[in-house]
């Protein structure tokens, strides 16, 4: 993989992936970046089946229904190491998990997060949606409604977790929580703002394009099997 410069990141588009599976994959990629068996940053793009996750700053106090209600609905609740509080992921939400060595990328944590927000703002703008930052809360907002979220973790100087953009996502489960620990917050989606569904593949392409521009990188599309093969060559 030595032919890939620091300005090229690998990008893997996955099908709808169980949260724990994607979480484990991220942990493995962080370890691979740390021991240099992968010498290039990696971006994962995917959707999740319905799941609630609670970050380091969260607690069950922001779950407004009983855990039994979630079990009955078949929606798992998973505590993870990212920043932030409780949120919901589900089909129709585009999730991006960049595994980035912040030192080689020369990024501070605040800059890193702001770039994620900028990627989502530009992608929304492609559909005429005027999203912006909120000085009090992370993510991107359309008026007082939250369209996209950001939450990362850092391990060995390598960031993982990332951002989630609501495209055609069912917003009902957000009513079962105080999203991101904020009371009286309303979530929105591109579908809700536009009054029609948006093609997920088109949003994914827009996010990739803006990621390249905002971070100043070139994405090299690959697959998990190809990535594993490259890892073996490095070893």
VEXNUKOL-533532 format. One record per residue (C-alpha): residue in three letters; residue number from 1; chain; x, y, z. Coordinates in nm, 4 decimals, decimal comma. Layout:
N
{"ALA"; NUM; "A"; {X; Y; Z}};
...
This chain:
235
{"UNK"; 1; "A"; {0,0000; 0,0000; 0,0000}};
{"UNK"; 2; "A"; {0,3003; 0,2277; -0,0142}};
{"UNK"; 3; "A"; {0,1781; 0,3620; -0,3487}};
{"UNK"; 4; "A"; {-0,1020; 0,5435; -0,1655}};
{"UNK"; 5; "A"; {-0,0040; 0,8889; -0,0426}};
{"UNK"; 6; "A"; {-0,1295; 1,0612; 0,2703}};
{"UNK"; 7; "A"; {-0,3741; 1,2469; 0,0469}};
{"UNK"; 8; "A"; {-0,5526; 0,9276; -0,0580}};
{"UNK"; 9; "A"; {-0,8022; 0,7546; 0,1666}};
{"UNK"; 10; "A"; {-0,9561; 0,4152; 0,1082}};
{"UNK"; 11; "A"; {-1,3369; 0,4133; 0,0926}};
{"UNK"; 12; "A"; {-1,5577; 0,1093; 0,1469}};
{"UNK"; 13; "A"; {-1,9331; 0,1163; 0,0842}};
{"UNK"; 14; "A"; {-2,1104; -0,1532; 0,2831}};
{"UNK"; 15; "A"; {-2,4658; -0,2871; 0,2705}};
{"UNK"; 16; "A"; {-2,6983; -0,2351; 0,5685}};
{"UNK"; 17; "A"; {-2,4755; -0,3526; 0,8548}};
{"UNK"; 18; "A"; {-2,5551; -0,4497; 1,2141}};
{"UNK"; 19; "A"; {-2,4177; -0,1906; 1,4534}};
{"UNK"; 20; "A"; {-2,1978; -0,4292; 1,6535}};
{"UNK"; 21; "A"; {-2,0456; -0,5649; 1,3330}};
{"UNK"; 22; "A"; {-1,9548; -0,2154; 1,2110}};
{"UNK"; 23; "A"; {-1,8253; -0,1235; 1,5571}};
{"UNK"; 24; "A"; {-1,5982; -0,4293; 1,5611}};
{"UNK"; 25; "A"; {-1,4750; -0,3480; 1,2106}};
{"UNK"; 26; "A"; {-1,3862; 0,0047; 1,3192}};
{"UNK"; 27; "A"; {-1,1921; -0,1265; 1,6202}};
{"UNK"; 28; "A"; {-0,9989; -0,3642; 1,3960}};
{"UNK"; 29; "A"; {-0,9171; -0,0826; 1,1538}};
{"UNK"; 30; "A"; {-0,7988; 0,1425; 1,4379}};
{"UNK"; 31; "A"; {-0,5660; -0,1362; 1,5529}};
{"UNK"; 32; "A"; {-0,4432; -0,1852; 1,1962}};
{"UNK"; 33; "A"; {-0,3690; 0,1867; 1,1601}};
{"UNK"; 34; "A"; {-0,1866; 0,1859; 1,4930}};
{"UNK"; 35; "A"; {0,0426; -0,1049; 1,4034}};
{"UNK"; 36; "A"; {0,0814; 0,0219; 1,0447}};
{"UNK"; 37; "A"; {-0,0536; -0,2954; 0,8853}};
{"UNK"; 38; "A"; {-0,2752; -0,0436; 0,7050}};
{"UNK"; 39; "A"; {-0,0870; 0,2759; 0,6269}};
{"UNK"; 40; "A"; {-0,3798; 0,4672; 0,4771}};
{"UNK"; 41; "A"; {-0,6881; 0,6150; 0,6407}};
{"UNK"; 42; "A"; {-1,0164; 0,4364; 0,5697}};
{"UNK"; 43; "A"; {-1,3735; 0,5628; 0,5327}};
{"UNK"; 44; "A"; {-1,6764; 0,3365; 0,5781}};
{"UNK"; 45; "A"; {-2,0142; 0,4348; 0,4304}};
{"UNK"; 46; "A"; {-2,3226; 0,2377; 0,5328}};
{"UNK"; 47; "A"; {-2,6670; 0,2214; 0,6896}};
{"UNK"; 48; "A"; {-2,7693; 0,0405; 1,0084}};
{"UNK"; 49; "A"; {-3,0778; -0,1588; 1,1030}};
{"UNK"; 50; "A"; {-3,2701; 0,0195; 1,3824}};
{"UNK"; 51; "A"; {-3,0508; 0,0706; 1,6909}};
{"UNK"; 52; "A"; {-3,0096; 0,3152; 1,9779}};
{"UNK"; 53; "A"; {-2,6568; 0,3986; 2,0939}};
{"UNK"; 54; "A"; {-2,5459; 0,5837; 2,4054}};
{"UNK"; 55; "A"; {-2,2141; 0,7718; 2,4070}};
{"UNK"; 56; "A"; {-1,9787; 0,8577; 2,6911}};
{"UNK"; 57; "A"; {-2,1864; 1,1544; 2,8034}};
{"UNK"; 58; "A"; {-2,5169; 0,9693; 2,7975}};
{"UNK"; 59; "A"; {-2,7460; 0,7820; 3,0283}};
{"UNK"; 60; "A"; {-3,0814; 0,6107; 3,0423}};
{"UNK"; 61; "A"; {-3,2344; 0,9330; 3,1752}};
{"UNK"; 62; "A"; {-3,2623; 1,0436; 2,8124}};
{"UNK"; 63; "A"; {-3,4532; 0,7304; 2,7132}};
{"UNK"; 64; "A"; {-3,8180; 0,8349; 2,7445}};
{"UNK"; 65; "A"; {-3,9696; 0,4878; 2,7024}};
{"UNK"; 66; "A"; {-3,8932; 0,1693; 2,8948}};
{"UNK"; 67; "A"; {-3,6197; -0,0711; 2,7908}};
{"UNK"; 68; "A"; {-3,8936; -0,3334; 2,7673}};
{"UNK"; 69; "A"; {-4,0614; -0,1207; 2,5011}};
{"UNK"; 70; "A"; {-3,7410; -0,1276; 2,2973}};
{"UNK"; 71; "A"; {-3,7106; -0,5033; 2,3430}};
{"UNK"; 72; "A"; {-4,0689; -0,5446; 2,2265}};
{"UNK"; 73; "A"; {-3,9903; -0,3329; 1,9206}};
{"UNK"; 74; "A"; {-3,6782; -0,5422; 1,8593}};
{"UNK"; 75; "A"; {-3,4453; -0,2421; 1,8754}};
{"UNK"; 76; "A"; {-3,1170; -0,2926; 2,0661}};
{"UNK"; 77; "A"; {-2,9666; -0,0318; 2,2985}};
{"UNK"; 78; "A"; {-2,5854; -0,0268; 2,2907}};
{"UNK"; 79; "A"; {-2,3441; 0,1737; 2,5037}};
{"UNK"; 80; "A"; {-2,0359; 0,2826; 2,3082}};
{"UNK"; 81; "A"; {-1,7224; 0,4946; 2,3529}};
{"UNK"; 82; "A"; {-1,7975; 0,7862; 2,1206}};
{"UNK"; 83; "A"; {-1,8688; 1,1348; 2,2486}};
{"UNK"; 84; "A"; {-2,2232; 1,2566; 2,2889}};
{"UNK"; 85; "A"; {-2,5383; 1,1116; 2,4393}};
{"UNK"; 86; "A"; {-2,8151; 0,8887; 2,3046}};
{"UNK"; 87; "A"; {-2,9140; 0,8732; 1,9387}};
{"UNK"; 88; "A"; {-3,0935; 0,6525; 1,6897}};
{"UNK"; 89; "A"; {-2,9656; 0,4914; 1,3708}};
{"UNK"; 90; "A"; {-3,1769; 0,3153; 1,1121}};
{"UNK"; 91; "A"; {-3,2303; 0,2482; 0,7414}};
{"UNK"; 92; "A"; {-3,2467; 0,5683; 0,5420}};
{"UNK"; 93; "A"; {-2,9721; 0,7333; 0,7454}};
{"UNK"; 94; "A"; {-2,6323; 0,7632; 0,5767}};
{"UNK"; 95; "A"; {-2,3568; 0,6886; 0,8260}};
{"UNK"; 96; "A"; {-1,9908; 0,7646; 0,7610}};
{"UNK"; 97; "A"; {-1,7148; 0,6228; 0,9807}};
{"UNK"; 98; "A"; {-1,3711; 0,7620; 0,8891}};
{"UNK"; 99; "A"; {-1,0800; 0,5888; 1,0617}};
{"UNK"; 100; "A"; {-0,8218; 0,8668; 1,0511}};
{"UNK"; 101; "A"; {-0,4805; 0,9124; 1,2102}};
{"UNK"; 102; "A"; {-0,5231; 1,2715; 1,3235}};
{"UNK"; 103; "A"; {-0,1479; 1,3226; 1,3582}};
{"UNK"; 104; "A"; {-0,0590; 1,2340; 1,0010}};
{"UNK"; 105; "A"; {-0,3716; 1,4152; 0,8792}};
{"UNK"; 106; "A"; {-0,2630; 1,7167; 1,0872}};
{"UNK"; 107; "A"; {-0,6119; 1,7665; 1,2238}};
{"UNK"; 108; "A"; {-0,7178; 1,8892; 1,5653}};
{"UNK"; 109; "A"; {-1,0303; 1,7311; 1,7109}};
{"UNK"; 110; "A"; {-1,2404; 2,0516; 1,6727}};
{"UNK"; 111; "A"; {-1,1255; 2,0953; 1,3116}};
{"UNK"; 112; "A"; {-1,2011; 1,7307; 1,2421}};
{"UNK"; 113; "A"; {-1,5572; 1,7622; 1,3733}};
{"UNK"; 114; "A"; {-1,6183; 2,0898; 1,1906}};
{"UNK"; 115; "A"; {-1,5108; 1,9293; 0,8645}};
{"UNK"; 116; "A"; {-1,7673; 1,6514; 0,9160}};
{"UNK"; 117; "A"; {-2,0319; 1,9172; 0,9670}};
{"UNK"; 118; "A"; {-1,9177; 2,1000; 0,6548}};
{"UNK"; 119; "A"; {-1,9454; 1,7827; 0,4462}};
{"UNK"; 120; "A"; {-2,3069; 1,7372; 0,5573}};
{"UNK"; 121; "A"; {-2,3926; 2,1056; 0,5084}};
{"UNK"; 122; "A"; {-2,2637; 2,0952; 0,1502}};
{"UNK"; 123; "A"; {-2,4401; 1,7678; 0,0745}};
{"UNK"; 124; "A"; {-2,7710; 1,9084; 0,2013}};
{"UNK"; 125; "A"; {-2,7167; 2,2228; -0,0063}};
{"UNK"; 126; "A"; {-2,6972; 2,0079; -0,3209}};
{"UNK"; 127; "A"; {-3,0706; 1,9451; -0,2684}};
{"UNK"; 128; "A"; {-3,1444; 2,3074; -0,1823}};
{"UNK"; 129; "A"; {-3,1588; 2,2454; 0,1927}};
{"UNK"; 130; "A"; {-3,0016; 2,5306; 0,3894}};
{"UNK"; 131; "A"; {-2,8421; 2,3610; 0,6877}};
{"UNK"; 132; "A"; {-2,6035; 2,5284; 0,9284}};
{"UNK"; 133; "A"; {-2,4096; 2,4772; 1,2492}};
{"UNK"; 134; "A"; {-2,5540; 2,5541; 1,5910}};
{"UNK"; 135; "A"; {-2,3029; 2,7357; 1,8157}};
{"UNK"; 136; "A"; {-2,4470; 2,5590; 2,1206}};
{"UNK"; 137; "A"; {-2,4714; 2,2036; 1,9882}};
{"UNK"; 138; "A"; {-2,2776; 1,9911; 1,7402}};
{"UNK"; 139; "A"; {-2,4270; 1,8604; 1,4183}};
{"UNK"; 140; "A"; {-2,6131; 2,0425; 1,1422}};
{"UNK"; 141; "A"; {-2,9490; 2,2110; 1,1730}};
{"UNK"; 142; "A"; {-3,2303; 2,3398; 0,9548}};
{"UNK"; 143; "A"; {-3,3690; 2,6161; 1,1700}};
{"UNK"; 144; "A"; {-3,4247; 2,4515; 1,5088}};
{"UNK"; 145; "A"; {-3,4456; 2,1009; 1,3625}};
{"UNK"; 146; "A"; {-3,1455; 1,8688; 1,3595}};
{"UNK"; 147; "A"; {-3,0597; 1,7076; 1,0254}};
{"UNK"; 148; "A"; {-2,7217; 1,5468; 1,0940}};
{"UNK"; 149; "A"; {-2,5163; 1,4364; 1,3936}};
{"UNK"; 150; "A"; {-2,1463; 1,4028; 1,4724}};
{"UNK"; 151; "A"; {-1,9844; 1,1889; 1,7413}};
{"UNK"; 152; "A"; {-1,6294; 1,0557; 1,7435}};
{"UNK"; 153; "A"; {-1,3896; 0,8631; 1,9639}};
{"UNK"; 154; "A"; {-1,0092; 0,8824; 1,9688}};
{"UNK"; 155; "A"; {-0,7835; 0,5833; 2,0360}};
{"UNK"; 156; "A"; {-0,4040; 0,5982; 1,9947}};
{"UNK"; 157; "A"; {-0,4493; 0,9300; 1,8132}};
{"UNK"; 158; "A"; {-0,6805; 0,7651; 1,5597}};
{"UNK"; 159; "A"; {-1,0402; 0,8811; 1,5254}};
{"UNK"; 160; "A"; {-1,3355; 0,6541; 1,4598}};
{"UNK"; 161; "A"; {-1,7164; 0,6678; 1,4723}};
{"UNK"; 162; "A"; {-1,8200; 0,9767; 1,2747}};
{"UNK"; 163; "A"; {-2,1322; 1,1340; 1,1297}};
{"UNK"; 164; "A"; {-2,4913; 1,0430; 1,0477}};
{"UNK"; 165; "A"; {-2,7080; 1,2283; 0,7950}};
{"UNK"; 166; "A"; {-3,0848; 1,1747; 0,8023}};
{"UNK"; 167; "A"; {-3,1975; 1,1133; 0,4460}};
{"UNK"; 168; "A"; {-3,5168; 0,9025; 0,4354}};
{"UNK"; 169; "A"; {-3,4971; 0,7864; 0,7955}};
{"UNK"; 170; "A"; {-3,8112; 0,7186; 1,0004}};
{"UNK"; 171; "A"; {-3,8066; 0,9911; 1,2661}};
{"UNK"; 172; "A"; {-4,0558; 0,8229; 1,5010}};
{"UNK"; 173; "A"; {-3,7918; 0,6498; 1,7211}};
{"UNK"; 174; "A"; {-3,6335; 0,9877; 1,7977}};
{"UNK"; 175; "A"; {-3,9550; 1,0586; 1,9876}};
{"UNK"; 176; "A"; {-3,8588; 0,7833; 2,2326}};
{"UNK"; 177; "A"; {-3,5438; 0,9664; 2,3437}};
{"UNK"; 178; "A"; {-3,4037; 1,3092; 2,4138}};
{"UNK"; 179; "A"; {-3,1772; 1,3042; 2,1052}};
{"UNK"; 180; "A"; {-2,8161; 1,3814; 2,1933}};
{"UNK"; 181; "A"; {-2,9372; 1,4479; 2,5491}};
{"UNK"; 182; "A"; {-3,1288; 1,7588; 2,4400}};
{"UNK"; 183; "A"; {-3,4858; 1,8069; 2,5552}};
{"UNK"; 184; "A"; {-3,7536; 1,9457; 2,3256}};
{"UNK"; 185; "A"; {-3,5360; 1,8886; 2,0200}};
{"UNK"; 186; "A"; {-3,6957; 1,8027; 1,6857}};
{"UNK"; 187; "A"; {-3,5144; 1,5861; 1,4343}};
{"UNK"; 188; "A"; {-3,5637; 1,6273; 1,0624}};
{"UNK"; 189; "A"; {-3,4580; 1,4498; 0,7443}};
{"UNK"; 190; "A"; {-3,3927; 1,5416; 0,3850}};
{"UNK"; 191; "A"; {-3,7170; 1,3658; 0,2944}};
{"UNK"; 192; "A"; {-3,9115; 1,5747; 0,5443}};
{"UNK"; 193; "A"; {-3,7539; 1,8999; 0,4287}};
{"UNK"; 194; "A"; {-3,8189; 1,8241; 0,0616}};
{"UNK"; 195; "A"; {-4,1520; 1,6381; 0,0970}};
{"UNK"; 196; "A"; {-4,0181; 1,3511; -0,1132}};
{"UNK"; 197; "A"; {-3,7688; 1,0691; -0,0829}};
{"UNK"; 198; "A"; {-3,4096; 1,1163; -0,1925}};
{"UNK"; 199; "A"; {-3,2010; 0,8452; -0,3595}};
{"UNK"; 200; "A"; {-2,9506; 0,7186; -0,1026}};
{"UNK"; 201; "A"; {-2,6903; 0,6415; -0,3682}};
{"UNK"; 202; "A"; {-2,7026; 1,0031; -0,4866}};
{"UNK"; 203; "A"; {-2,6544; 1,1341; -0,1325}};
{"UNK"; 204; "A"; {-2,3660; 0,8913; -0,0833}};
{"UNK"; 205; "A"; {-2,2000; 1,0207; -0,4001}};
{"UNK"; 206; "A"; {-2,2470; 1,3803; -0,2840}};
{"UNK"; 207; "A"; {-2,0982; 1,3036; 0,0576}};
{"UNK"; 208; "A"; {-1,7957; 1,1370; -0,1016}};
{"UNK"; 209; "A"; {-1,7429; 1,4309; -0,3352}};
{"UNK"; 210; "A"; {-1,7624; 1,6872; -0,0558}};
{"UNK"; 211; "A"; {-1,5448; 1,4740; 0,1714}};
{"UNK"; 212; "A"; {-1,2702; 1,4900; -0,0901}};
{"UNK"; 213; "A"; {-1,3031; 1,8675; -0,1218}};
{"UNK"; 214; "A"; {-1,3343; 1,9520; 0,2479}};
{"UNK"; 215; "A"; {-1,0549; 1,7217; 0,3660}};
{"UNK"; 216; "A"; {-0,8393; 1,7720; 0,0558}};
{"UNK"; 217; "A"; {-0,8082; 1,4015; -0,0194}};
{"UNK"; 218; "A"; {-0,8816; 1,1562; -0,2975}};
{"UNK"; 219; "A"; {-1,1026; 0,8589; -0,2137}};
{"UNK"; 220; "A"; {-0,9921; 0,5256; -0,3558}};
{"UNK"; 221; "A"; {-1,2841; 0,2835; -0,3671}};
{"UNK"; 222; "A"; {-1,2100; -0,0644; -0,2391}};
{"UNK"; 223; "A"; {-1,3790; -0,3570; -0,0622}};
{"UNK"; 224; "A"; {-1,3261; -0,5386; 0,2660}};
{"UNK"; 225; "A"; {-1,1744; -0,8376; 0,0881}};
{"UNK"; 226; "A"; {-0,9319; -0,6163; -0,1050}};
{"UNK"; 227; "A"; {-0,8415; -0,4336; 0,2156}};
{"UNK"; 228; "A"; {-0,7666; -0,7620; 0,3914}};
{"UNK"; 229; "A"; {-0,5461; -0,8626; 0,0990}};
{"UNK"; 230; "A"; {-0,3522; -0,5363; 0,1208}};
{"UNK"; 231; "A"; {-0,3102; -0,5907; 0,4947}};
{"UNK"; 232; "A"; {-0,1593; -0,9343; 0,4355}};
{"UNK"; 233; "A"; {0,0894; -0,7874; 0,1877}};
{"UNK"; 234; "A"; {0,2010; -0,5317; 0,4465}};
{"UNK"; 235; "A"; {0,2476; -0,8070; 0,7045}};
